[in-house]
């Protein structure tokens, strides 16, 4: 044994003697490389001392220089973010995001070198091609702008789980989505907290109705302090009649799993109508939920409540206006449901302050649209005159009275010897105001030479449908003489919340047919469970079953599992589908693997003298290998930390291996 160790030590000494010249050679090569680099730099026309300085100078180039194209590595994704000046707007920079695939990407504005660019300039994102994002996309596009050419429709978010602060903004970022989010697949997202907080948003084309929120648990601060349509007039005092009326329709969202909605719409500016009729807040914290500035109308459903599961009540702090200075409309400081009225003249029985709202509201009883309650003031009269074609009075005037903003309709008179011709100097259908109005009804005298106009009947069809245009209640047909007035009304339909009306609710019969359509949103309905089983061919469970839950109409997906000792055979039931009111089962069936199919081990060789010799040789080789490894490690520490280290080490290891091979051959021959 001592003899073997002595031989190994002798071999080690010999190898080290061979290595020393190589170490010296590596050091010489390093010095030569340094001299060459200095010589190259001294002969270069570039002012910097090294390549790194040159790159830094490129990044620091003036951003308003149209030639200053800047490129930044996007984390470890292997992709680069490129920033270039906007050729059509010298005040903006375009942040080009490449096509490709990234997982848990670094927020773009946080990339080293980009923070100052975002902080000091107007930036707009541009997606250059199909981009697939996986995992956590928190803050990904925050701090920058979006326009109609940003290409967000090319982004695949089907594997994204986190969208926290994804588009969070600042004073310089303006988001004009232009329907680019219409087809985003958010079915795997669990966190949307702060997603649009602080952003400046163009409400036109800001459509998220197709978002699948069935897995989302956190929506806290989602729209907090966001500003809608900042280019419009002062939103706090926006008149009801203003042309730019900002609306946000989230009536298709499933929020049954959300536990935090705190501050969700807090501090919003400029959003006037919010439809959350599908919201289920039974599990959610709704503290400071709805205190948006300028929020004039909210549409709530039968699943919404302002408390948590533990019974604690949260104040949503519904704001209100005491006066709308622009339009001169005063409000009581309370909310009122519209009922059979209109948004600017509600007639509902529920009249509540913000605190009373959250304390009294019960979804199954009080669902519907709520608006600020206007101060009811008597309006000025509407005077109706009846004259012939020469303007001469042919019947006494009538006077209509009502409150400001209350609708009025002028009724035609039957005047002997005359037929109605037209109305002028006023509207037959309108609203009372604080100013007197006059409507003049003109009639034509009937003579033997004047043929009587044939009576023409008009027809108005009133429909009641859901958003997919499916009939929810039997249509109604209203008939009357062309020129006469008609009135339609919305219906209360169980399981649905009124959303909007298409067509003229109250109007005048015409010779041609007319249609008025009342559109409703379906209230979320809890679906029956989908049970996923994993069984062998004999019906025995081989893995724990899973239960999928959701609302009727929501989509579900299931997956087969890789189970040790089993091979997948078939599946029974729909692997993907929709929840219904009936329980469903999906069964994955597996075949048990044959234990004899395992590859047999190598036969054990008898312990012959030859085998014994080989065994001893192997043991000696292992001892020798250990010694050589220690030698190589020692050599590695002796090498200078230079760029030539790797190359020199390869040569050294080659010598060591060759020496070891020679020793083994020599031992065998001996």
Number of C-alpha atoms within 10 A of each C-alpha: 6 7 8 12 14 11 13 20 15 11 19 20 13 12 19 17 11 14 21 14 10 17 20 12 13 21 18 12 17 17 12 12 15 11 12 12 12 14 11 12 16 13 8 11 8 11 10 15 12 13 11 9 12 14 12 12 12 13 17 12 13 11 19 15 11 12 11 16 14 20 17 16 14 21 17 11 14 10 16 17 17 17 23 20 21 16 11 7 9 12 13 18 23 20 27 19 21 17 16 15 16 20 15 17 19 18 18 23 20 16 14 12 16 18 13 11 14 22 14 9 16 19 25 24 23 21 18 16 16 16 19 17 20 17 18 22 24 25 24 21 20 26 29 28 29 22 17 14 15 23 21 25 19 18 21 18 22 16 18 23 23 25 23 27 25 23 25 27 25 17 12 16 23 24 24 21 24 21 15 22 20 17 18 18 18 22 19 18 26 21 25 23 28 28 27 27 28 25 28 25 25 19 22 17 15 19 18 19 15 15 19 20 24 23 19 24 21 25 26 28 27 27 25 27 22 27 26 25 22 16 12 13 13 13 22 17 17 21 18 16 10 11 9 18 19 18 19 19 17 18 23 22 20 23 27 23 19 24 20 23 24 23 27 30 27 26 24 24 23 29 25 24 20 21 20 19 30 26 23 23 22 19 19 25 26 27 22 20 24 25 23 28 23 22 27 24 22 22 21 25 29 22 20 23 24 24 21 18 12 7 8 10 16 19 20 26 20 23 21 22 21 16 16 16 13 14 13 10 18 17 17 16 18 23 26 23 26 22 18 13 14 16 21 20 23 22 16 17 11 16 19 20 19 19 14 14 20 20 17 13 18 16 17 13 9 17 20 22 26 24 24 29 28 24 17 16 14 15 19 17 19 25 17 22 22 22 20 18 13 9 13 11 15 16 14 10 13 14 12 15 14 18 19 21 22 20 17 17 18 20 13 15 13 11 13 10 10 17 17 18 13 12 17 12 12 15 17 21 15 15 18 21 19 13 10 11 18 16 20 20 26 22 24 16 15 14 10 6 6 9 8 11 8 6 10 13 16 20 20 23 15 21 22 22 18 19 14 9 13 12 13 16 13 10 13 12 12 15 16 18 16 16 18 16 19 19 13 17 13 18 13 13 13 10 14 21 25 24 19 13 16 12 13 15 17 15 17 22 23 19 15 11 12 17 16 20 21 24 23 25 20 19 22 26 18 16 19 17 19 24 16 20 22 22 19 19 13 9 12 11 14 16 12 9 13 13 11 16 16 23 21 17 15 19 16 17 11 18 10 16 12 10 13 9 11 15 15 17 12 12 16 11 12 15 16 12 14 16 23 19 13 10 11 16 16 20 21 22 23 25 15 15 12 9 8 7 7 8 7 7 6 6 6 6 7 9 10 9 9 10 12 12 13 13 13 12 15 13 12 18 16 12 14 21 15 12 16 22 13 12 17 20 10 12 17 17 9 11 19 14 12 13 12 17 17 14 10 20 19 11 12 22 17 12 15 22 13 11 16 19 13 11 17 16 10 10 11 10 7 6
